[in-house]
């Protein structure tokens, strides 16, 4: 039993090392470690290798987990990988490589299937291997790799070799560092002469504080009585919880907590190794959830817990935090939004406070609905009118076409938003709700980067203010694009803008990267106020939500950060808040929270202050944050967006904000609209259900008992309220999204429209008999490849076919024709008619496979049997229903019962029923025997 526990702990240690490698960015090392330890199979990494065709690396990574001869699943995995590598070599006409793969890699499979190996050898003799009928549907390497990856996923998931290795365990962020810090804490508690700021020399040996040389009482350690008089500092001294986020280094390790006078305490400490093991096996602690305070007596037994505050590896966390419980602070991670590139700037809509604008480092912008966790809108960067841009901008773009978003911001009423880019350009959009966004203005605003952008409305005039690398501040009319003012005076690039109005006077605060703060009126008379920022730091300025208090936060070249409240009337600092890191690598981002709190993103966490107290109040650890992430609150302060690692945006919510988010997800369901009366006005037509009329080879008598059972089953299901889905009511515009599909030149109006069963395409039948297929691409903007309004689908047809799938209209009458079609369950076959003969198409090649049943009567409704593509139901305009066997090209059954043309058909495999609807407004349930089909 003990050995099993040790083995489990060893495995967990492997995962902790893996987490550490990934956190530190040692991705290559992590994947090598995964392969050598065999503890975790990274499916995403494996998929990336497959999709990029790195076949040698694919097999090398796979070899750490499975070999060819493990079982049939492993054999199949290796075979499919090597087969596609072989086909790609043939497709590139690299026959030497293909032969080498055949002889070295595929030879091992020959003994199990000599015939298959022989056929693959014969492919070398073909000019185009697609001439082989089994390979006729091979398109290109990219699509084939996607198909292969889908198959490999299924094989890996069912392969017992991979059981327990496909899911990374849920581990709290920076767990290994925290365990090390806990160990350092236990060691420091045991020190006979613990120092307030211990010098941690190494992790290779236990930490021991040395006797201070300048101590006033140099008692001999040989005298136990004297030793007993020396204070052994209790664990309550170490009262600052921390979030460990940096690499362990000698300079960074310090005791988290100030020195206070305490009573002499005698503590019988246990062995450090025992304590460390107990800590390892103990419950995971929550950061800042439990704080031990000086003045309280804690016995060792009560202190041996993961809740013990730890020695921080961060210099900026030396405060003695009081335990706080503020329900109005966003502390819970409610949503995680995934961007395809690194987010750089964000802003919540001022009215629709769950709509979040995001700009990225490649110039893309997106609009997220945080309620649903979906991106409603996405725009890639493009210059709208290159002809109107300056020569300097064109030259800059030719030298380096990369473009990043420096700032993205809403206007005060949310009717506009603007984007400031890293080169010259500002783009303004008008916003009309949900996804209705229109291009408004494109301005070649500055020489170099545009570092900040803000909207203002002095004299009820919509203005946008920009500041750039050219040291200028410019004011533009949002409606006309005319430059209203040019504010000169900064001696360094402008960093931040803050327009404001006080006592009816509109003005602009600005800061520059050299630590200068200036105030301007809306004229060209120069700056009215000149102030140095604390520490000459690169600074951001913001007012509290009630516009009564002014704050700034910045970081200077030495990494010192300053969070300050200003006395506006005197022009000096009213209070300087404590707790920011002293060696920040980037400018600390901050934001006021309503009228009460300040938040700053520092040292991988979000630090909170009460506006009226300089001491740090608490921290919020969202996990996986960079050192100085960008943060943004919504107007009510109920939601906080923070940029996390790996292109993620974490949405934190207050208790009230969390309720709003949960209500927004479930609130669309109206329980009063439950279906309680079963099918309404649906007629079970006895003449259809008991129809004995059929062709000579079809049975004429139905089993009466089975009919009764089927009817009773329908009634039971109708009365079973628990199995009935609730009806979703569309009550808000935000629930609806629209997307226009690109049309096809020769197509007339659309007669029929359907999603594919896979949910990744739309198939349309035009009135001229032409079929149109739109497919959604699987890319960074649409990782699932499924239907979405965020990414437009593309009109698609195979390369091998230059014509669209078109129905034969020879015998049809356009005025009377009822177009109809049906897709097989696997989306491989299409059955279609436009008032004429019925056609069967191959969806992969667009080729017509067969035609049958010329009118009249004409087909008006079609349905594939979900379990057998060879069985189809055909509703006719003479009110009959035919059960047709495609392979045998013959009618198996002919059902009657409707008095008008058949308008709809659906199979129920659970009840052995064919449900039909007709022009006579009746619904029929036709019972069939599986043997009849």
WOFENBEL-V76296 format. One record per residue. PSI is psi in whole degrees, -180 to 180 (none if undefined). Layout:
PSI + PSI
This chain:
-42 + -40 + -36 + -39 + -41 + -41 + -41 + -40 + -38 + -41 + -40 + -35 + -38 + -43 + -37 + -40 + -41 + -45 + -42 + -46 + -44 + -40 + -36 + -3 + 13 + 64 + -44 + -44 + -41 + -43 + -35 + -41 + -39 + -46 + -44 + -35 + -28 + 20 + -26 + 128 + 112 + 98 + -37 + -43 + -43 + -42 + -40 + -41 + -43 + -48 + -24 + 3 + 28 + 75 + -37 + -42 + -33 + -51 + -35 + -44 + -41 + -32 + -21 + -11 + -35 + 149 + 168 + -38 + 13 + -55 + -178 + -30 + -44 + -42 + -44 + -40 + -50 + -39 + -45 + -38 + -48 + -32 + -45 + -36 + -40 + -45 + -36 + -37 + -42 + -41 + -30 + 2 + 27 + 78 + -29 + -44 + -41 + -42 + -40 + -42 + -42 + -43 + -35 + -42 + -39 + -13 + -32 + -21 + -5 + -37 + -25 + -28 + 82 + -35 + -44 + -42 + -38 + -42 + -38 + -35 + -39 + -23 + -26 + -23 + -11 + 143 + -35 + 114 + -13 + -12 + -23 + 130 + -32 + -16 + 12 + -23 + 3 + 123 + -71 + 176 + -41 + -51 + -36 + -36 + -37 + -43 + -43 + -44 + -39 + -40 + -40 + -38 + -45 + -42 + -40 + -40 + -31 + -10 + 119 + -22 + -32 + 1 + 131 + 5 + 2 + -11 + 123 + 131 + 153 + 112 + 135 + 151 + 139 + 37 + -41 + -43 + -40 + -37 + -41 + -43 + -38 + -42 + -41 + -37 + -49 + -42 + -41 + -34 + -32 + -12 + 136 + -33 + 69 + 133 + 150 + -32 + 80 + 146 + 101 + 106 + -36 + 158 + -6 + -18 + 159 + 144 + 135 + 123 + 132 + 155 + 129 + 133 + -25 + 20 + 140 + -25 + 93 + 63 + 154 + 135 + -5 + -17 + 103 + -26 + -41 + -39 + -38 + -22 + -15 + 139 + 130 + 113 + 129 + 165 + -16 + -12 + -33 + 81 + 8 + 108 + 151 + 161 + 115 + 118 + -2 + 164 + 148 + 126 + 158 + -38 + -26 + -18 + 126 + 161 + 132 + 88 + 140 + 163 + 132 + 155 + 132 + 160 + 152 + 132 + 134 + 121 + 129 + 97 + 146 + 174 + 138 + -34 + -41 + -43 + -42 + -40 + -42 + -38 + -39 + -39 + -6 + 175 + 148 + 139 + 157 + 133 + 132 + 20 + -30 + 130 + 129 + 132 + 144 + 145 + -15 + 141 + 119 + 121 + 159 + -37 + -39 + -15 + -18 + 88 + 153 + -10 + -8 + 126 + 155 + 162 + 121 + 145 + 12 + 130 + -24 + 9 + 62 + 8 + 153 + 92 + 135 + 146 + 130 + 154 + 88 + 108 + -15 + 14 + 135 + 103 + -14 + 128 + 111 + -31 + 152 + 118 + 134 + 119 + 158 + -16 + 176 + 122 + 142 + -32 + 149 + 158 + 130 + 145 + 136 + -21 + -58 + 84 + 3 + 8 + 125 + 122 + 140 + 134 + 144 + 176 + -4 + 15 + -2 + 151 + 152 + 152 + 117 + 141 + 103 + -30 + -52 + -10 + 30 + 149 + 117 + -27 + 142 + 135 + 129 + 151 + 134 + 146 + 126 + -39 + 86 + -27 + -27 + -4 + 157 + 160 + -35 + -39 + -44 + -40 + -43 + -39 + -33 + -38 + -41 + 101 + -4 + 139 + 133 + 152 + 121 + -34 + 141 + 134 + 144 + 153 + 163 + -33 + 1 + 12 + -13 + 158 + 152 + 153 + 126 + 124 + 168 + -7 + 108 + -43 + 141 + 132 + 135 + 137 + 147 + 143 + 128 + 16 + 143 + -111 + 14 + 93 + 132 + 141 + 133 + -62 + 146 + 123 + 128 + 87 + -42 + 161 + 116 + -155 + 151 + 110 + -25 + 160 + 138 + 149 + 151 + 158 + 61 + 139 + 35 + 24 + 127 + 116 + 153 + 135 + 135 + 148 + 140 + -177 + -20 + 11 + 12 + 152 + 129 + 144 + 129 + 148 + 123 + -34 + -45 + -21 + 7 + 136 + 123 + -41 + 152 + 107 + 113 + 145 + -25 + 147 + 8 + 165 + 138 + 133 + -43 + 149 + 144 + 90 + 147 + 166 + 129 + 129 + 38 + 1 + 123 + 133 + 174 + 124 + 141 + 153 + 156 + 167 + -13 + 11 + 23 + 138 + 133 + 155 + 139 + 148 + 169 + 69 + -173 + 34 + 8 + 174 + 141 + -24 + 138 + 118 + 146 + 132 + 150 + 127 + 14 + 44 + 150 + 115 + 148 + 142 + 142 + 149 + 156 + 167 + -29 + 4 + 23 + -21 + 138 + 133 + 157 + 155 + 133 + 172 + 133 + -176 + -24 + 1 + 4 + 136 + 148 + 125 + 120 + 143 + 137 + 146 + 102 + -37 + -32 + -21 + 25 + 174 + 128 + -43 + 147 + 124 + 144 + 152 + -6 + 150 + 145 + -4 + 55 + 141 + -11 + 170 + 128 + 129 + 141 + 169 + 136 + 149 + 104 + -134 + 10 + -41 + 163 + 145 + 138 + 137 + 106 + 136 + 41 + 7 + 175 + 118 + 141 + 138 + 145 + 133 + -25 + 1 + 137 + -21 + 144 + 137 + -53 + 177 + 155 + 118 + 102 + -14 + 139 + 41 + 146 + 177 + -45 + 75 + 158 + 136 + 155 + 129 + 152 + 173 + -39 + -6 + 15 + -19 + 142 + 124 + 130 + 135 + 124 + -178 + 163 + 42 + 28 + 151 + 121 + 133 + 114 + 145 + 148 + 174 + -41 + -41 + -36 + -39 + -40 + -42 + -45 + -39 + -35 + -28 + -40 + -11 + -12 + -15 + 125 + 107 + -19 + -11 + 19 + 141 + 116 + -14 + 13 + -168 + 129 + 128 + 16 + 128 + 123 + 104 + 111 + -32 + -25 + -47 + -32 + 17 + 125 + -3 + 130 + 176 + 168 + -29 + 11 + 136 + 145 + -8 + 134 + 154 + 112 + -38 + -41 + -33 + -46 + -43 + -43 + -44 + -43 + -36 + -39 + -45 + -43 + -44 + -36 + -34 + -7 + 95 + -31 + -24 + -1 + 128 + 146 + 147 + 131 + 123 + 135 + 110 + -8 + 144 + -31 + -13 + -13 + 141 + 150 + 155 + 129 + 129 + 141 + 129 + 178 + 132 + -43 + -5 + 141 + -154 + 153 + 125 + -36 + 150 + 137 + 147 + 147 + 159 + -27 + -15 + 19 + 8 + 162 + 133 + 131 + 147 + 117 + 164 + -17 + 11 + 1 + 139 + 136 + 133 + 119 + 130 + 141 + 131 + 150 + 106 + -166 + -27 + -16 + 80 + -32 + -23 + 10 + 171 + 134 + 154 + -5 + -29 + 128 + 140 + 162 + 137 + 129 + 144 + 153 + 151 + -31 + -7 + 122 + -9 + 153 + 162 + 123 + 132 + 152 + 120 + 15 + -49 + 12 + 154 + 109 + -37 + -29 + -11 + 141 + 96 + 143 + 152 + 168 + 144 + 141 + 162 + -33 + 8 + 18 + -23 + 146 + 128 + 127 + 150 + 146 + 51 + -6 + -145 + 149 + 135 + 143 + 120 + 150 + 119 + -20 + -31 + -11 + 17 + 142 + 123 + -37 + 163 + 146 + 163 + 77 + 148 + 168 + 163 + 162 + 151 + 137 + -10 + 143 + 149 + 133 + 144 + 129 + -20 + -7 + 107 + -15 + -15 + 124 + 147 + 135 + 115 + 136 + 163 + -5 + 14 + 1 + 162 + 128 + 135 + 114 + 136 + 111 + -43 + -42 + -3 + 52 + 155 + 126 + -33 + 154 + 117 + 142 + 161 + -33 + 156 + -2 + -178 + 151 + 130 + -16 + 148 + 144 + 134 + 144 + 104 + -27 + -33 + 3 + 48 + 150 + 118 + 134 + 151 + 152 + 170 + -17 + 9 + 24 + 150 + 128 + 147 + 105 + 120 + 133 + 153 + 139 + -32 + -24 + -24 + none
